[in-house]
Amino acid sequence: MAKIYVASSWRNQHQPQVVSFLREQGHEVYDFRHPAGKTGFQWSQIDEDWENWSTDQYRAALEHPIAQAGFKSDFDAMQWADVCVLVLPCGRSAHSEAGWMKGAGKKVIVYQIWEEEPELMYKLFDGVCSMGIGLQMFLAEFDKEKNNV
């Protein structure tokens, strides 16, 4: 079974169901909202007024111990995983994570639950699917390839 990093957004209401679905299929799944033994990182943990930061405040916040710990948790999981499921809609961080993972030689599948604006650069990834069965088929093929190596 695959070790999966689910890249998405705190705003995406479907992310928890995707994590549950993948776990029900027997995969190991990193959930950025509930990393093992920790709470997921949010900028509001550093400052409730984070949305009004200047560039200098943002740059300083990247060095805050809470941000450092959040980054380490996510990046360790990205290195651990062999597949990234990019759950749309999502933001810049999730796209950065998926891009890093593809560049690191890992498989990336885009999971587009409903119709969205087309994105040409998704051709960089290993596929786009819109239903759970598509995820299952992609991961079954991944498992088959992994077991044949």
C-alpha positions in Angstrom: 0.0 0.0 0.0 1.1 3.6 -0.7 2.4 6.1 1.8 0.3 9.2 0.9 0.8 12.9 1.5 -2.6 14.7 1.1 -1.9 18.3 -0.1 -4.8 20.6 0.2 -6.1 23.6 2.1 -7.6 24.2 5.6 -10.5 25.7 3.7 -11.2 22.6 1.7 -14.2 20.9 3.3 -13.5 17.6 1.5 -10.0 17.1 2.7 -11.0 15.1 5.8 -13.2 12.7 3.7 -10.3 12.1 1.3 -8.0 11.2 4.2 -10.6 8.8 5.6 -11.3 7.3 2.2 -7.6 6.6 1.5 -7.1 5.1 5.0 -10.2 2.9 4.5 -8.4 1.6 1.4 -5.5 0.5 3.6 -3.0 3.3 2.7 -0.9 5.1 5.2 -1.9 8.8 5.0 -0.3 11.9 6.5 -3.0 14.4 7.5 -1.6 17.9 7.9 -4.7 18.9 10.0 -3.9 16.1 12.5 -0.3 15.0 12.3 0.6 12.1 14.6 0.9 13.4 18.1 0.6 17.1 17.2 -1.8 19.7 16.0 -1.7 21.0 12.5 0.1 24.4 11.9 -1.9 27.5 11.3 -0.6 31.1 11.1 -3.1 32.2 13.7 -1.1 30.2 16.3 1.6 32.8 15.9 -0.7 35.9 15.6 -4.4 36.3 15.3 -3.8 39.3 13.0 -1.7 37.3 10.5 -3.8 38.3 7.5 -2.6 41.9 7.9 1.1 41.2 8.2 3.7 43.3 6.3 6.2 41.4 4.2 8.8 41.9 7.1 6.4 40.5 9.7 5.7 37.5 7.4 9.4 36.9 6.9 10.0 37.1 10.6 7.1 34.7 11.3 8.7 32.1 9.0 11.4 31.8 11.7 9.0 31.5 14.6 9.4 28.2 16.5 5.7 27.3 15.8 6.2 27.9 12.0 9.5 25.9 12.1 7.8 23.0 13.8 4.9 23.0 11.4 7.2 23.1 8.4 9.3 20.2 9.8 6.3 18.1 10.4 4.9 18.6 6.8 8.3 18.4 5.1 9.3 15.2 7.0 6.0 13.7 5.8 6.6 14.8 2.2 10.0 13.0 2.3 8.3 9.9 3.9 5.5 9.6 1.4 5.8 8.1 -2.1 2.6 9.6 -3.5 1.0 13.0 -3.2 -2.7 13.5 -3.7 -3.4 17.2 -4.5 -7.0 17.8 -3.4 -8.6 20.7 -5.1 -9.4 23.5 -4.4 -6.2 24.4 -2.6 -3.7 27.2 -2.4 -0.1 28.0 -2.9 1.4 25.7 -0.2 -0.3 22.6 -1.5 0.8 23.4 -5.0 4.4 24.0 -3.8 4.2 20.6 -1.9 3.0 18.8 -5.0 5.6 20.4 -7.2 8.4 19.5 -4.7 7.2 15.9 -4.5 7.1 15.5 -8.3 10.6 17.0 -8.5 11.7 14.5 -5.9 10.6 11.7 -8.2 7.3 10.9 -6.3 3.9 10.2 -8.0 1.4 13.1 -7.9 -2.3 12.8 -8.7 -4.7 15.7 -8.8 -8.0 15.0 -7.3 -10.6 17.5 -8.7 -13.9 16.8 -7.0 -15.9 19.3 -9.1 -15.4 21.3 -12.2 -12.6 23.9 -12.0 -10.7 26.1 -14.3 -8.3 24.0 -16.4 -4.6 24.1 -15.4 -2.1 23.3 -18.2 0.8 22.7 -15.8 -1.0 19.7 -14.2 0.5 17.8 -17.2 3.6 17.8 -15.0 1.8 15.4 -12.7 0.8 11.7 -13.1 -2.9 12.3 -13.7 -6.1 14.1 -12.8 -9.1 12.3 -11.5 -12.6 13.4 -10.3 -13.9 10.4 -8.4 -12.8 8.0 -5.7 -12.7 5.2 -8.2 -10.1 7.1 -10.2 -7.9 7.5 -7.1 -8.3 3.8 -6.3 -7.3 2.8 -9.9 -4.2 5.2 -9.8 -3.1 3.8 -6.4 -3.7 0.2 -7.5 -1.5 0.7 -10.5 1.1 2.4 -8.3 1.1 -0.6 -5.9 1.5 -3.0 -8.8 4.5 -1.0 -10.2 6.0 -0.8 -6.7 5.7 -4.5 -6.1 7.3 -5.3 -9.5 10.4 -3.4 -8.8 
